[in-house]
Amino acid sequence: MLLGGLFALIIAIVLWLVGSYNRLVSLRNQALNGWRQIDVQLKRRHDLIPNLVNAVRGSMDFERDTLTAVMEARSKALTATGPADAAQKEGQLTQALGRLLAVAENYPTLKSNDNVKMLQEELSGTENKVGFARQFYNDIATNFNTAQQVFPANVFAATFGFKPAELFEITTATERDAPLVDLSRR
C-alpha cells in the first residue's frame, strides 16, 4: 500500500513536471511569435519610409538635414537586436519621422500631393499595427515571465534553459510621442 502511494506520488510529480515544461515551451513559442509579428510590422514601416522620403525629397530642397536624419534613424532601426534595442531605435525613428511630417506641413505642394497623402495614411496605419503587435507581444511575454517566476516552476525553469523574455518598452517621454501625421485636407 505504501509503495503504491509512493509510486502514485512520483507519477503525479512527473506528470506535473511534464505539464509545466510543456506550458513554458508553449508560452516561449507564443512570445517568439509575438516578436515576429512586431518584426513584420516594423519591416513594413521601414519599407514605407524610403518611399515617403523620395516623395517629399524634390519639394523639400532646403530640408536635407531632416531627410538625412530620417534615413539615418531608419538605418539604425534596421540593426536593432532584441526588444529593448528595437524600442530605443524605433523611438528615435519615430521622432525623426515626426519632425519630417511636421516640416512637410510647411510645403503646400506636399500637402496637396496625393502620393504623399497616401504614404502618410499607410504610415499611420502601420504605426497602429506596430502598437497592437507590441501590446500582444508584451502580454504574451509577461505571461511567459510570470509562468517562470511562480513557485514551483521557478525551481526548474532556469535548469531547463528558460530565460525571461524582454519586454518592448518605450523608455523616455519623448519616445512616447507618436509621430505627427496630419491627414486633413486644408
C-alpha positions in Angstrom: 0.0 0.0 0.0 2.8 2.4 0.9 4.7 1.5 -2.2 1.6 2.1 -4.4 1.1 5.5 -2.8 4.7 6.5 -3.3 4.5 5.3 -6.9 1.4 7.4 -7.5 3.1 10.4 -6.0 6.1 10.0 -8.2 3.8 9.6 -11.3 1.9 12.8 -10.2 5.1 14.8 -9.9 6.4 13.6 -13.2 3.1 14.5 -14.9 3.2 17.9 -13.3 6.8 18.5 -14.4 5.9 17.5 -18.0 2.8 19.7 -18.0 4.7 22.6 -16.6 7.6 22.2 -19.0 5.2 22.0 -21.9 3.3 25.1 -20.7 6.6 27.0 -20.6 7.6 25.8 -24.1 4.2 26.9 -25.4 4.4 30.4 -23.8 8.0 30.8 -25.1 6.9 30.0 -28.6 4.0 32.4 -28.3 6.4 35.1 -27.2 8.7 34.4 -30.1 5.7 34.5 -32.5 4.6 37.8 -30.9 8.1 39.2 -31.5 8.0 38.1 -35.2 4.7 39.9 -35.6 6.3 43.1 -34.4 9.2 42.5 -36.8 6.7 42.1 -39.7 5.1 45.5 -38.9 8.5 47.2 -38.3 9.7 45.9 -41.7 6.6 47.3 -43.3 7.3 50.6 -41.6 10.9 50.6 -42.7 9.9 49.8 -46.3 7.4 52.8 -46.4 10.0 55.3 -45.1 12.2 55.5 -48.2 9.1 55.9 -50.4 7.9 58.8 -48.2 11.3 60.4 -48.2 11.6 60.0 -52.0 8.1 61.5 -52.4 8.9 64.6 -50.5 12.6 65.0 -51.5 12.1 67.1 -54.6 9.8 69.6 -52.8 11.9 69.9 -49.7 15.2 71.1 -51.2 16.1 73.1 -48.1 15.3 70.3 -45.6 18.1 67.8 -46.5 19.1 67.5 -42.8 15.6 66.4 -41.9 15.6 63.8 -44.7 19.0 62.6 -43.7 18.0 62.2 -40.1 15.1 60.1 -41.0 17.2 57.8 -43.2 19.9 57.5 -40.6 17.4 56.7 -37.9 15.9 54.0 -40.2 19.3 52.5 -40.8 19.9 52.3 -37.1 16.5 50.8 -36.5 17.2 48.1 -39.1 20.2 47.0 -37.0 18.2 46.6 -33.8 18.7 43.3 -31.9 16.0 42.4 -29.3 13.1 44.2 -27.9 14.9 46.7 -25.7 17.3 47.8 -28.5 14.5 47.9 -31.0 12.3 50.0 -28.7 15.1 52.6 -28.3 16.0 52.8 -32.0 12.4 52.7 -33.1 11.7 55.6 -30.7 14.5 57.6 -32.4 12.9 56.8 -35.8 9.5 57.9 -34.6 11.0 61.2 -33.5 12.7 61.7 -36.9 9.5 60.9 -38.8 7.6 63.3 -36.6 10.0 66.1 -37.5 9.8 65.2 -41.2 6.0 65.2 -41.2 5.9 68.5 -39.3 8.3 70.1 -41.7 6.3 68.7 -44.7 3.2 70.7 -43.4 5.1 73.9 -44.4 5.1 72.9 -48.1 1.7 73.5 -49.8 2.7 71.3 -52.8 3.3 68.4 -50.4 0.1 68.9 -48.6 -1.8 68.6 -51.8 0.3 65.7 -53.2 -1.9 62.5 -53.4 1.1 60.3 -53.2 2.4 61.9 -50.1 -1.1 61.7 -48.5 -1.3 58.0 -49.4 2.1 57.3 -47.8 1.1 59.3 -44.7 -2.0 57.2 -44.4 -0.1 54.0 -44.9 2.4 55.1 -42.3 -0.3 56.0 -39.8 -2.0 52.6 -40.3 1.3 50.8 -39.9 2.0 52.7 -36.7 -1.3 51.4 -35.3 -0.4 47.9 -36.3 3.0 48.2 -34.6 1.3 49.4 -31.5 -1.1 46.4 -31.5 1.7 44.0 -32.2 3.8 45.5 -29.3 0.8 45.1 -26.9 0.2 41.5 -28.0 3.9 40.6 -27.6 4.2 42.3 -24.2 1.1 40.5 -22.9 2.5 37.1 -24.0 6.0 37.9 -22.8 4.6 38.9 -19.4 2.6 35.6 -19.2 5.8 33.7 -20.1 7.8 35.5 -17.5 5.2 35.1 -14.8 5.0 31.3 -15.5 8.7 31.1 -15.0 8.7 33.1 -11.7 5.9 31.4 -9.8 6.5 28.6 -7.4 7.3 25.7 -8.0 8.0 26.3 -11.7 10.7 28.8 -10.7 12.7 26.0 -9.2 13.3 24.2 -12.5 12.6 26.8 -15.2 16.2 28.1 -15.3 17.5 24.5 -15.1 15.7 23.7 -18.4 17.1 26.8 -20.0 14.1 29.1 -19.9 15.0 32.8 -19.7 12.7 35.7 -19.2 11.5 37.4 -22.4 12.5 41.1 -22.8 9.5 43.5 -23.0 9.2 46.0 -25.7 9.3 49.1 -23.6 9.4 52.8 -24.6 12.0 54.2 -22.2 11.7 58.0 -22.4 8.9 60.5 -22.6 10.0 61.9 -26.0 9.9 58.4 -27.4 6.3 58.0 -26.2 5.1 60.8 -28.6 3.5 59.4 -31.7 4.7 60.9 -35.0 2.5 63.8 -36.1 0.6 62.8 -39.1 -1.9 65.4 -40.3 -4.3 64.0 -42.9 -6.6 67.0 -43.0 -7.4 68.4 -46.4 -6.8 72.1 -45.8 
